[in-house]
Amino acid sequence: MAVTAPPTTARPETVPSRTGAAAVTTALVLLVAALAVVDITQGTAAVGPAEVLKALTGRADTADASVVIASRLPRMTAGLLVGAALGMAGLALQAVSRNVLASPDTLAVNAGSYLALGVVAVTGVSLPLLASSSVAFAGGLAAAAVVLGLSGLGAGTVRLVLAGTALALGLTAVTEGLLLLFPQETEGLYRWNQGNIGQNGFDGVLRMLPVAVVGLAGLLLIARRVDALALGDDAARGLGVPVRATRVTAVVLATLLSSAAVTLAGPIGFVGLCAPALVRPLARWARGVLRLRTAVPLAGLVGAALVLGADVLLRALVDADTAVAVPTGVVTSLVGAVFLVVMAARLRDTAGAAAPDRLRIRSHAVFLTKVAVLTAALVGVTVAAVLLGDSQLLLGDVVNWAQGRAGRTVSFVLDTRMPRVSAALLAGAALALAGTLVQAVTRNPLADPAVLGVSGGGALGAVILVTTVPVVGVGRRRGGLRGLRGHCGRRVRPRRARGYQQNRLVLVGIGTATATTALISLLIVLTDPFNANKALTWLSGSTYGRSMPDVLPSRPSSPSAPRWPPYATGSSTWSPSTRTRPGCSGSTWRAGDWASWSSPCSSAPPPSPPRAPSASSAWSRPTRRGPSSDGATAASCPSRCSSAPYWCARRTCWAAP
């Protein structure tokens, strides 16, 4: 007798309703309408909902009507248009690349548009809005083509994001360089780069509306072909779909939508990433949502809701005057950074094998050859950096400067140039060592202080000091190090238990770096929106104006350690006049009187120099006298060099010329 198991009843699956798409669309339309109504009631002027209603019906006075018609309604419509354009552009890019992290931000479309507009601003050419949109379109399209060419269509998520992030960093660096070199021509461009939907009238909205309509119509026309690409290239070709032409058309249309949004309001970050991701879960309740013809309008509605929601939230949390100064793109960037971290946590790690435990050297001869070549290149670059510049020098000038026999001009040039070269050498070595250590600890060849967001944490700590305490010295670096250390601890410690997965580590690092960049932009815009150079100069990695205390911030304090003479402290003017000695209240020192500098603080006046300086004397540099000829030790050196004009350091007596 055969025994059969009782039939198991399968759990009924939720089948999307046919009317679900209409219900979802209606709910999104109502949400966007509610946000739009709330947005036009917010502002700096005392115009409430009643006055807004009267202005819309033509029964308000002239002042209230001008506020509503010329400012608030254009701002609201710009938010709708920008959000819809970015949402649709992000969905199209994700569909053709088959990558959930593709967006105008990760494909460097916004960075390319920003650079193109920055170049036009530097030239001083004033372009109308449509011409500016064409320039932004060309820059964004070129950037997207480069990223897709480097990463490959259908490539992994991390490869696409890394290619886009690398290109975006390079383009942004070039644009920030233009901001620093041409501050007058690019005034206000930094604040515009953060994304601001504020408008003066409907001119910009009306001129960009046809561009957005053309982009939407084009995406709807190629919707069936793009849906076929989800089956794979071979299957799409079997269905008669021109794969290459379809992808190129979709990328061009997405770039057109993104450039229109950038021209109207600036790059508003991560709307194109978040909007499509919020549309996909709606497929559980609505049938056909994942089809491009239905998903494109829904992504536009979600994008509009994100931009308007960010503007409404910003104006609700802070006062009206502060909300005007804070760009909307800062809020969306913070939200997008959190969203990217959440997406990274849900992604499965598809990285290859782990990095090897140690670096294998194939041949010692090859290794020594590489070391020799790199050393020779480093020496050559260092010599060129020391000799070349506004004032070209010779090697003999450097030798005379080292011996204290150079003239005033050569001394001044090298006193300002040597700290810069030293700072560049030390900074490069420190960054290389940091990258090596991070990659060795995490066993991740993609780990880097910049990619992991560690540099962003340090920059945030330093910019807080720069903006709150304008005159800072070594404390600026210490504040940056505190921010870097805290950020690194938050990033690394939670991952010790489950290992350092390559995809998650990089994506979370990029997300946190984006958040710190948004916070830095927020600080700059709030404190001094039209003087961003004060923070950009440091953030761009400039060595200009460095001095020896900057290069060597922690001087040794032991008795046998060298005490830096006044010329090495970064001051540019030295004369025989009496000055207050740094660090000693009431104590003075005389230029060339190195004993008063190296001796403990004393209220007694310093001894006069034994000889008067001649016209050719260089008081900015000491002359090395060499070790004592009678075998002076470190203990006896201070007693033999305690009188002016001598001072002692490392068993060596130094004397002013």
Backbone hydrogen bonds, N-H to C=O, Kabsch-Sander energy under -0.5 kcal/mol:
donor,donor_aa,acceptor,acceptor_aa,energy
4,T,2,A,-0.6
10,A,8,T,-0.6
15,V,13,E,-0.6
17,S,285,W,-1.1
20,G,17,S,-0.7
23,A,19,T,-1.9
24,V,20,G,-2.8
25,T,21,A,-2.5
26,T,22,A,-2.4
27,A,23,A,-2.4
28,L,24,V,-2.3
29,V,25,T,-2.3
30,L,26,T,-2.3
31,L,27,A,-2.2
32,V,28,L,-2.6
33,A,29,V,-2.4
34,A,30,L,-2.4
35,L,31,L,-2.3
36,A,32,V,-2.3
37,V,33,A,-2.2
38,V,34,A,-2.2
39,D,35,L,-2.3
40,I,36,A,-1.8
41,T,37,V,-0.6
41,T,38,V,-0.8
42,Q,39,D,-1.3
47,V,45,A,-2.2
48,G,46,A,-0.6
52,V,48,G,-2.2
53,L,49,P,-2.4
54,K,50,A,-2.2
55,A,51,E,-2.3
56,L,52,V,-2.2
57,T,53,L,-1.6
58,G,54,K,-0.6
58,G,55,A,-0.5
59,R,54,K,-2.9
60,A,54,K,-0.9
65,A,61,D,-2.2
66,S,62,T,-2.3
67,V,63,A,-1.7
68,V,64,D,-2.1
69,I,65,A,-3.0
70,A,66,S,-2.0
71,S,67,V,-1.1
72,R,67,V,-1.9
73,L,68,V,-2.6
75,R,71,S,-1.8
76,M,72,R,-2.4
77,T,73,L,-2.7
78,A,74,P,-2.2
79,G,75,R,-2.0
80,L,76,M,-2.0
81,L,77,T,-2.6
82,V,78,A,-2.9
83,G,79,G,-2.2
84,A,80,L,-2.2
85,A,81,L,-2.4
86,L,82,V,-2.4
87,G,83,G,-2.3
88,M,84,A,-2.3
89,A,85,A,-2.2
90,G,86,L,-2.5
91,L,87,G,-1.9
92,A,88,M,-2.1
93,L,89,A,-2.2
94,Q,90,G,-2.2
95,A,91,L,-1.9
96,V,92,A,-2.1
97,S,93,L,-1.8
98,R,94,Q,-1.0
99,N,94,Q,-1.0
102,A,99,N,-1.4
107,L,103,S,-2.0
108,A,105,D,-1.3
109,V,104,P,-1.4
110,N,104,P,-1.8
112,G,108,A,-2.1
113,S,109,V,-2.3
114,Y,110,N,-2.5
115,L,111,A,-2.2
116,A,112,G,-2.2
117,L,113,S,-2.3
118,G,114,Y,-2.1
119,V,115,L,-2.4
120,V,116,A,-1.8
121,A,117,L,-2.2
122,V,118,G,-2.0
123,T,119,V,-1.7
124,G,120,V,-0.6
124,G,121,A,-0.7
125,V,120,V,-1.1
127,L,125,V,-0.8
132,S,128,P,-2.4
133,S,129,L,-2.2
134,S,130,L,-1.8
135,V,131,A,-2.1
136,A,132,S,-2.6
137,F,133,S,-2.4
138,A,134,S,-2.2
139,G,135,V,-2.3
140,G,136,A,-2.6
141,L,137,F,-2.5
142,A,138,A,-2.0
143,A,139,G,-2.0
144,A,140,G,-2.4
145,A,141,L,-2.2
146,V,142,A,-2.0
147,V,143,A,-2.3
148,L,144,A,-2.6
149,G,145,A,-1.9
150,L,146,V,-2.2
151,S,147,V,-2.7
152,G,148,L,-2.0
154,G,97,S,-0.8
155,A,152,G,-1.6
160,L,156,G,-1.9
161,V,157,T,-2.5
162,L,158,V,-2.8
163,A,159,R,-2.2
164,G,160,L,-2.6
165,T,161,V,-2.9
166,A,162,L,-2.7
167,L,163,A,-2.1
168,A,164,G,-2.6
169,L,165,T,-2.5
170,G,166,A,-2.0
171,L,167,L,-2.8
172,T,168,A,-2.6
173,A,169,L,-2.1
174,V,170,G,-1.9
175,T,171,L,-2.3
176,E,172,T,-2.7
177,G,173,A,-2.0
178,L,174,V,-1.8
179,L,175,T,-2.0
180,L,176,E,-1.9
181,L,177,G,-2.3
182,F,178,L,-2.4
186,T,182,F,-1.7
187,E,184,Q,-1.0
189,L,186,T,-2.1
192,W,188,G,-1.7
193,N,189,L,-1.7
194,Q,190,Y,-0.7
194,Q,191,R,-0.9
195,G,192,W,-1.5
196,N,265,A,-2.7
201,G,70,A,-1.9
201,G,199,Q,-0.6
206,L,202,F,-2.7
207,R,203,D,-1.7
208,M,204,G,-1.7
209,L,205,V,-1.6
212,A,208,M,-2.0
213,V,209,L,-2.3
214,V,210,P,-2.4
215,G,211,V,-2.1
216,L,212,A,-2.4
217,A,213,V,-2.7
218,G,214,V,-2.4
219,L,215,G,-2.0
220,L,216,L,-2.1
221,L,217,A,-1.8
222,I,218,G,-1.6
223,A,220,L,-0.7
226,V,222,I,-2.3
227,D,223,A,-2.2
228,A,224,R,-1.6
229,L,225,R,-1.0
230,A,226,V,-0.6
230,A,227,D,-1.0
231,L,228,A,-1.5
232,G,229,L,-1.4
236,A,232,G,-2.2
237,R,233,D,-2.5
238,G,234,D,-2.2
239,L,235,A,-1.2
240,G,237,R,-1.6
241,V,236,A,-2.5
243,V,241,V,-1.2
246,T,242,P,-2.3
247,R,243,V,-2.3
248,V,244,R,-2.5
249,T,245,A,-2.3
250,A,246,T,-2.4
251,V,247,R,-2.6
252,V,248,V,-2.3
253,L,249,T,-2.4
254,A,250,A,-2.5
255,T,251,V,-2.4
256,L,252,V,-2.2
257,L,253,L,-2.2
258,S,254,A,-2.4
259,S,255,T,-2.8
260,A,256,L,-1.8
261,A,257,L,-1.9
262,V,258,S,-2.5
263,T,259,S,-2.5
264,L,260,A,-1.7
265,A,261,A,-2.5
266,G,261,A,-0.5
266,G,262,V,-2.0
268,I,266,G,-0.8
269,G,267,P,-0.7
271,V,268,I,-0.7
274,C,270,F,-2.0
275,A,271,V,-2.3
277,A,273,L,-0.9
278,L,274,C,-1.8
279,V,275,A,-1.0
280,R,276,P,-1.6
282,L,279,V,-1.4
283,A,280,R,-2.0
284,R,281,P,-1.5
285,W,282,L,-1.1
286,A,282,L,-1.7
287,R,17,S,-1.9
289,V,286,A,-0.9
291,R,288,G,-0.8
294,T,291,R,-0.9
295,A,291,R,-3.2
296,V,292,L,-2.3
298,L,294,T,-1.4
299,A,295,A,-2.9
300,G,296,V,-2.0
301,L,297,P,-2.2
302,V,298,L,-2.6
303,G,299,A,-2.5
304,A,300,G,-2.2
305,A,301,L,-2.3
306,L,302,V,-2.2
307,V,303,G,-2.2
308,L,304,A,-2.5
309,G,305,A,-2.4
310,A,306,L,-2.3
311,D,307,V,-2.0
312,V,308,L,-2.8
313,L,309,G,-2.7
314,L,310,A,-2.2
315,R,311,D,-2.1
316,A,312,V,-1.5
317,L,313,L,-1.8
318,V,314,L,-1.8
323,A,319,D,-2.2
324,V,320,A,-1.4
325,A,321,D,-1.0
326,V,322,T,-1.5
328,T,195,G,-0.7
329,G,195,G,-2.5
330,V,327,P,-0.8
331,V,327,P,-0.7
332,T,328,T,-1.9
333,S,329,G,-2.0
334,L,330,V,-1.9
335,V,331,V,-2.3
336,G,332,T,-2.8
337,A,333,S,-2.3
338,V,334,L,-1.9
339,F,335,V,-2.3
340,L,336,G,-2.4
341,V,337,A,-1.9
342,V,338,V,-2.2
343,M,339,F,-2.5
344,A,340,L,-2.3
345,A,341,V,-1.9
346,R,342,V,-1.3
347,L,343,M,-1.1
350,T,348,R,-0.7
355,A,443,R,-0.9
360,R,358,R,-0.6
362,R,360,R,-0.6
367,F,363,S,-2.1
368,L,364,H,-2.8
369,T,365,A,-2.3
370,K,366,V,-2.4
371,V,367,F,-2.4
372,A,368,L,-2.4
373,V,369,T,-2.5
374,L,370,K,-2.7
375,T,371,V,-2.5
376,A,372,A,-2.5
377,A,373,V,-2.5
378,L,374,L,-2.6
379,V,375,T,-2.6
380,G,376,A,-2.5
381,V,377,A,-2.6
382,T,378,L,-2.5
383,V,379,V,-2.6
384,A,380,G,-2.3
385,A,381,V,-2.4
386,V,382,T,-1.9
387,L,383,V,-2.4
388,L,384,A,-2.6
392,Q,390,D,-0.6
393,L,387,L,-2.3
398,V,394,L,-1.4
399,V,395,L,-2.1
400,N,396,G,-2.6
401,W,397,D,-2.3
402,A,398,V,-2.3
403,Q,399,V,-1.6
404,G,401,W,-0.9
405,R,400,N,-3.1
406,A,400,N,-0.7
411,S,407,G,-2.4
412,F,408,R,-2.6
413,V,409,T,-2.4
414,L,410,V,-2.6
415,D,411,S,-2.4
416,T,412,F,-1.3
417,R,413,V,-1.8
418,M,414,L,-2.5
420,R,416,T,-0.6
421,V,417,R,-2.3
422,S,418,M,-2.8
423,A,419,P,-2.5
424,A,420,R,-2.2
425,L,421,V,-2.3
426,L,422,S,-2.6
427,A,423,A,-2.6
428,G,424,A,-2.3
429,A,425,L,-2.3
430,A,426,L,-2.5
431,L,427,A,-2.5
432,A,428,G,-2.3
433,L,429,A,-2.4
434,A,430,A,-2.5
435,G,431,L,-2.6
436,T,432,A,-2.1
437,L,433,L,-2.5
438,V,434,A,-2.5
439,Q,435,G,-2.3
440,A,436,T,-2.0
441,V,437,L,-2.5
442,T,438,V,-2.5
443,R,439,Q,-1.2
444,N,439,Q,-0.9
447,A,444,N,-1.5
452,L,448,D,-3.0
453,G,450,A,-1.0
454,V,449,P,-1.1
455,S,449,P,-2.3
457,G,453,G,-1.8
458,G,454,V,-2.1
459,A,455,S,-2.6
460,L,456,G,-2.2
461,G,457,G,-1.9
462,A,458,G,-2.0
463,V,459,A,-2.8
464,I,460,L,-2.0
465,L,461,G,-1.3
466,V,462,A,-2.4
467,T,463,V,-2.7
468,T,464,I,-2.0
469,V,465,L,-2.7
472,V,470,P,-1.0
476,R,473,G,-1.4
477,R,473,G,-0.7
477,R,474,V,-0.5
478,R,474,V,-1.9
479,G,475,G,-2.9
480,G,476,R,-2.1
481,L,477,R,-2.6
482,R,478,R,-2.2
483,G,479,G,-2.2
484,L,480,G,-2.5
485,R,481,L,-2.9
486,G,482,R,-2.5
487,H,483,G,-2.2
488,C,484,L,-2.6
489,G,485,R,-2.1
490,R,486,G,-1.9
491,R,487,H,-1.8
492,V,488,C,-2.4
493,R,489,G,-1.7
495,R,492,V,-1.4
496,R,493,R,-1.6
499,G,495,R,-0.9
501,Q,499,G,-1.0
505,L,501,Q,-2.6
506,V,502,Q,-2.3
507,L,503,N,-2.4
508,V,504,R,-2.7
509,G,505,L,-1.7
510,I,506,V,-2.4
511,G,507,L,-2.3
512,T,508,V,-2.5
513,A,509,G,-2.3
514,T,510,I,-2.1
515,A,511,G,-2.0
516,T,512,T,-2.4
517,T,513,A,-2.1
518,A,514,T,-2.2
519,L,515,A,-2.2
520,I,516,T,-2.4
521,S,517,T,-2.4
522,L,518,A,-2.2
523,L,519,L,-2.3
524,I,520,I,-2.3
525,V,521,S,-2.6
526,L,522,L,-2.2
527,T,523,L,-2.2
528,D,524,I,-2.2
531,N,528,D,-1.5
534,K,531,N,-1.1
535,A,532,A,-0.9
536,L,532,A,-2.6
537,T,533,N,-2.4
539,L,535,A,-2.6
540,S,536,L,-2.1
541,G,538,W,-1.5
542,S,537,T,-1.2
546,R,543,T,-1.4
550,D,547,S,-0.7
551,V,547,S,-1.9
552,L,548,M,-3.1
555,R,553,P,-0.8
561,A,558,S,-1.3
564,W,562,P,-0.6
568,A,565,P,-1.5
569,T,566,P,-1.6
570,G,567,Y,-0.6
571,S,566,P,-0.5
579,R,589,W,-2.3
581,R,587,S,-2.7
584,C,581,R,-1.8
587,S,584,C,-0.8
589,W,579,R,-2.5
591,A,575,S,-0.6
591,A,577,S,-0.8
593,D,590,R,-3.3
594,W,592,G,-1.3
597,W,593,D,-0.9
598,S,594,W,-2.1
599,S,595,A,-1.9
617,S,614,S,-1.3
619,W,617,S,-0.8
621,R,618,A,-0.9
623,T,655,A,-4.0
625,R,653,C,-2.3
626,G,653,C,-0.7
631,G,628,S,-1.2
637,C,633,T,-1.7
640,R,636,S,-1.7
641,C,637,C,-1.5
642,S,639,S,-0.6
646,Y,643,S,-2.2
647,W,654,W,-2.1
649,A,652,T,-2.1
650,R,560,S,-0.9
652,T,649,A,-0.9
653,C,626,G,-1.0
654,W,647,W,-3.2
655,A,623,T,-2.8
656,A,645,P,-1.5
